[in-house]
């Protein structure tokens, strides 16, 4: 791969700057693609954006940027998108700093910005070489998330369509599901969540799914599946609670979505379980009600102090050994395990009055029944 370092002025980069939203962002006389498909959306906060302009105004050096040369002699911005956009947007009059927009500056101040030289590394090589380099240079900056890196590989109409649903500020996925999904849309978290859910349904990886659909003309099936998941949640659990946010709803839908549930009965049970002090993971209540597996609840265990008290009360004797073998088998504390006399699922509580110490053999035999 060939790499060349060039000095390019702000004046040259902002020449022909156009932000056409979905149709792309260009500069440098229309020869620089500022927002290729693999670049993340603009994520700078106002403070960071203003700091870029302050650096340029004072003549301080900005970090180097990276472009790649395409086969037609144009360029794609590999790294430095947010610095480039900050500069272009300021010169374009999209924002002001301390109530001073670019057009409010004196000619001397304007020329100081426009004549500022940016250090640009321009590389030319195969797609794989450029993408490998892209991954490496982003390690030192705001590190790309896994889905942002996947986007770099599987570009095309399908990805553009998917990002329209899942990756834009105010996108339909956010408006529909922000109560249930964690993350930021412009850092690809919603897209990654939808892809993880649908690829799991097909027993594939996200990369496999994206590879299969890369050359599709649209991502409507992905969006329709995502809608199915959200509709399923709101139908069977109509009352929203904060514990519902961030759960793997798609994975649950894949497992339990064909079963029939009574929303009223589920809500009554949720109300009861939310008040159960023995449940230490209340967000697990939802999958517990779907699966019946108590592991999702992280039922509170007996404390070491409670175990010691019960052990002393029993004198180190396992009551199951007495009943089964008709002999008092004595064990050390380390050889015994705490057990609910009345199981939690039958209303038993995790307290000293409902605790018994059993030898390991009997406790594990009881747990398996």
Secondary structure, 3 states (H helix, E strand, C coil): CEEEEEEEEHHHHHCCCEECHHHCEEECCCCEECCCCCCCCCCCCHHHHHHHHHHHHCCCCCCCEEEEECCCCCEEEEECHHHHHHHHHHHCCCCCECCECHHHCCHHHHHHHHCCEEEEEEEECCHHHHHHHHHHHCCCCCCCCHHHHHHHHCCCHHHHHHHHHHCCCCCHHHHHHCCCCCCCHHHCHHHHHHHHHHHHHCCCCHHHHHHHHCCCCCCHHHHHHHHHHHHHHHHHCCCCCHHHCCCCHHHHHHHHCCCCCCHHHHHHHHHHHHCCCCECCHHHHHHHHHHCCHHHHCECCCCHHHHHHHHHHHCCECHHHHHHHCCCCECCHHHEEEEECCCHHHCCCCCHHHEEEEEHHHHHHHHCC
